[in-house]
């Protein structure tokens, strides 16, 4: 399926009738507390991204914990955690559209949402409980 078809089907699946890519390509949906943005990458792929929270970029323990999450596929379910210069933490995943059936995309997106929720919760826990911040 192509990006526009996957997004249109996702909108129908989520019962969001007006969910569609904008004229310049990207679109986003808010589920619970997190926003999930979809950006076309090329004709055969797109990127899903969610901003999860913030950390102190000088906190080496938090940076190590994020790095450790990326080192184990089950830690991010095939996605990647990132931190920008101001400490904003995000989760991204590239989705290859070619030969991707919608049910497989939904399962992949559900797994992505689960990982985003997990890591966003970790960012909110007090440091003494072994969390990131």
C-alpha positions in Angstrom: 0.0 0.0 0.0 1.0 3.6 -0.4 1.4 6.2 2.3 -1.9 7.9 1.6 -3.8 4.6 1.5 -2.3 3.4 4.8 -3.1 6.8 6.5 -6.7 6.8 5.1 -7.2 3.2 6.3 -5.7 4.1 9.7 -8.1 7.1 10.0 -11.1 4.8 9.3 -9.7 2.2 11.7 -9.5 4.9 14.4 -12.9 6.3 13.4 -11.3 9.6 12.4 -13.1 10.4 9.1 -11.1 13.6 8.3 -7.7 12.0 9.0 -5.6 12.4 5.9 -2.2 13.8 4.9 -2.0 17.5 4.4 -1.2 19.1 1.0 2.5 19.0 1.8 2.4 15.3 3.0 2.6 15.1 6.8 -0.3 14.5 9.2 -0.7 13.8 12.9 -3.1 12.2 15.4 -3.3 12.5 19.2 -4.0 9.4 21.1 -4.3 9.8 24.8 -1.5 12.2 25.8 0.9 11.7 22.9 0.9 13.0 19.3 1.9 10.7 16.5 3.1 12.4 13.3 3.5 10.7 9.9 5.9 12.1 7.4 6.3 10.8 3.9 10.0 10.0 3.3 9.9 8.9 -0.3 7.6 7.0 -2.6 8.1 3.7 -0.7 8.5 4.8 3.0 7.4 7.2 5.7 8.4 8.0 9.2 6.3 7.9 12.4 7.5 10.1 15.2 6.2 11.0 18.7 7.7 13.4 21.1 7.8 11.8 24.6 9.1 14.4 27.0 12.3 16.0 28.1 15.5 15.2 29.9 18.5 17.2 31.1 21.0 16.7 28.3 23.8 16.7 30.9 22.2 13.8 32.8 24.5 10.9 31.8 22.3 8.3 33.5 19.3 9.3 31.4 21.3 9.3 28.2 22.6 5.9 29.0 19.1 4.6 29.7 17.9 5.8 26.3 21.0 4.4 24.6 20.3 1.0 26.3 16.8 1.1 25.0 18.1 1.4 21.5 20.6 -1.4 21.9 17.9 -4.0 22.4 15.2 -4.3 19.7 12.6 -5.3 22.3 13.5 -2.0 24.1 12.0 0.0 21.3 10.3 -2.6 19.1 12.2 -1.7 16.0 12.0 2.0 16.6 14.7 4.4 17.7 14.8 6.8 20.6 16.5 10.2 20.1 17.2 13.3 22.0 17.7 16.8 20.4 20.0 19.5 21.7 17.4 21.0 24.1 16.6 17.6 25.7 13.4 16.7 23.8 13.1 12.9 23.7 11.4 11.4 20.7 10.7 7.9 19.2 10.8 7.4 15.5 10.3 4.5 13.1 10.6 4.2 9.4 7.8 2.2 7.7 8.4 0.7 4.3 5.2 0.9 2.3 5.9 -1.5 -0.5 4.0 -4.8 -0.1 2.8 -3.7 3.4 -0.7 -4.9 4.1 -2.9 -2.7 6.3 -3.3 -5.3 9.2 0.5 -5.6 9.5 0.8 -1.8 9.6 -1.8 -1.6 12.3 0.0 -4.1 14.5 3.3 -2.3 13.9 1.7 1.1 14.8 0.1 -0.4 17.9 3.5 -1.7 19.0 5.0 1.8 18.3 2.2 3.4 20.4 3.0 1.0 23.2 6.7 1.8 23.1 6.0 5.5 23.0 3.7 5.2 26.1 6.2 3.1 27.9 9.1 5.5 27.4 7.0 8.6 28.0 6.0 7.1 31.4 9.7 6.4 32.2 10.5 10.0 31.6 7.9 11.1 34.2 9.0 8.8 37.0 11.2 10.3 39.8 14.9 9.5 39.4 15.0 7.6 42.7 12.6 5.1 41.2 15.2 4.2 38.5 13.6 6.4 35.8 15.3 8.7 33.3 14.7 12.1 34.8 
